[in-house]
Amino acid sequence: MTDRRKGDAVMHPVPPAVPHTGDKIFVKEYVKDANIGVYAEEKGVTQQIRLTVDAFLAPGIVSTVDEMVEVPSYTEIIDAIDHIIGRGHINLVETLAEEIAAMLLRDHRIGGVRVLIEKLERGPVRGVEIYRTRSA
């Protein structure tokens, strides 16, 4: 990370991770209009982004009685994305990815998150992919 006040790189300690399984819920290729971008020509306009989010389940999280309360829902992923984008302009795609991951990791049923965001309108497709785990 960069300390914006000085422009120096700042390393943050990595907290211990909560384990997760390979089981996941996901949303693939969700296309949204977003107010995103750091350049002047990106301010005050929307541009299309494509999001793919994988939410890896924490150990022991399985559906045993066929009820939605047992496991996270892909609707929760979509709601998190819509909420964050709906708050207004975001400068960096990286910030959006971090905020989506942080919001989803508040759910104890999710142990890890992979977020892929692609900007579709400014030349070749470009973007960011992050992987985060919930801290112990």
N, C-alpha and C positions, 0 to 999 in steps of 0.2 A: 504494500500500500504506500501511497505517497502522502506526506504531510503537506496539505495545500498551502499552509502559511509559509513554509520555507522551501518547498519543492524537494525535500529530502525523502528518501525511502525510509519507511518505518516498518520494522518487522514486528508482528504481534505473535505472542506465544500461541501455539496450537493446543486447545483444550483436549482432554481425552475424549475419544469418540464413544458414542453408544453403539453397540453392535446392531446390525440389521441383517435381515435375510435377503435372499435373491428375489423374493416375492415382491411385486410392485403393482401399484396402480399407476396409470399414465394418461396423459393427454398429449396427442401427437398433432403437430402441424396446425395449431390453433392460430388463425390469422386475425389480427386486431389492428385497428388504427390507433396510433399512439402519438402523443406529444413527446417526442424523444429526440435528443441530439444536442450536441454542444456548439455546433456551428451556427452562425447568425441566420443562415438560410433555413435552418431547421426549427427556429423559434417561431411560435405562433401558427404553425401548420402541423397537420398530422401526417404520418407516413406509416405504411404497412410494415408490421413485424410478424414473424412466424415464431411461435413458441412450442417447444416440446418439453414436457416435464415428466420425469419419472420419480415417484415417491416410493422408496423401499420400506417395506414393513419392518417394524421392530420385532425381535424374537417373540414368539408366542401369540402373535396377532393373526388369527385365522377366523373364518366364519364357521361357527359350529351350529348355530340355530337359525341361520338364514335371515339375519336382521342387520340392517344398515349400521346400527350403532356399534357393531363388533369391529368393523374395519373402516378405514378412511374411504371417502368417495371421490371419484374423479370430479364430481360437481364442486367439491371443496377446492380443488386445484383451480378450476375455472373461476370460481368466486374470488379466490385470492388474487389471481391475475387481473380480473376486472376491477377489483377494489383498488389495487395499487395503481393501475393505469388511470383509473377514474379520478385520482387525487390531483392530477395536473402534470405539468411538464417535468420530465426527468432528463437530466443532461446525458448520463452515461448508460449504455446498455448493461454494463457491468453492475451498476447500482440497481437496476430493475431486477436482474438475476439474483443478486444478493437479497433483496427485499422479498422476493417470492420464496426463496429458500428459507429465509428466517421465519416467515409467516407459517409455512408448512411445517417446519421443524418444531413449532410450539406444540404440535399434536403429539402426545406421548406414543401414539401408535405408529408414528413414522420415525425411522432411525436414520435415514439418509435420503438425500434429494439430488437429482441431476437436473439442471436447467439449461436448455439450449435456446438461445434467442438469435434470430436472424433478421437483419434489416433488408428489406426486399426492394427498395426503391432508389437507392443511391449507387448505381453502378452494379458491379458484381455483388452477389449475395455475400454479406459479411456479418459477423456477429461474435458471440461469446458463448462458451459452454463452461459451467462450473459444476462441481460436485461438493456437497457439504454433508456433514453428519451432525446429529444432535450431540451436544456436549453432555458429559455425564453429570 
